[in-house]
């Protein structure tokens, strides 16, 4: 071995293994065919509302398209996300630029972010203005029927008003447990209030999933 080859080997040994690169966005590694199944529960009545599966059907440089299938029904819904898992389209609801319901990489306890958005119902024509304020409150281990996951607990406050009647205010309090190992959330609770009065309280919990290799 020549002198320069020896120097190169010594330099590599001193440098150590290459550092792992941080993911560019929350959806990195997600593939067409991945799916997640959730049980949705009414927390006020204490009963199961629905079981649904979200399946990735298409991925572009800016969007992730998913189909939403509810157990026992033949119809499918479409939900389109950006690569931070913010919703752009949810059925007939379109958001600009997004609904702020995703996550922000890198994840760290104490991190906060804010999104201002508009929402339009493409069927009724109703439009809303809203703000979403999110904070990563803690790291927690969550166990569901799908397994045990290390998660970041994200607390989110959303306020919206109808542009035709700004006095009508709706508020939603979300708590979302996001698991980086599956690039998705494993549990979510939603408390909805209209004019300060509670109208619903639901939870969605992961019960099964499949990831393409």
Protein Blocks (a to p, Z undefined) as FASTA:
>chain_A
ZZklmmmmmmmmmnopadddddfbfkgoiaghiacddddddfklopafbdcddddfbdcf
kbccdddddehiabdcdddddfkopafbghjaccdfbgolaccddddehiacdddddddd
fknopacddddddddfbdcddddfkbccdddddddddddddfklmmlccdddddddddfk
lopafbdcddddeehiafbdcddddfbdcddZZ
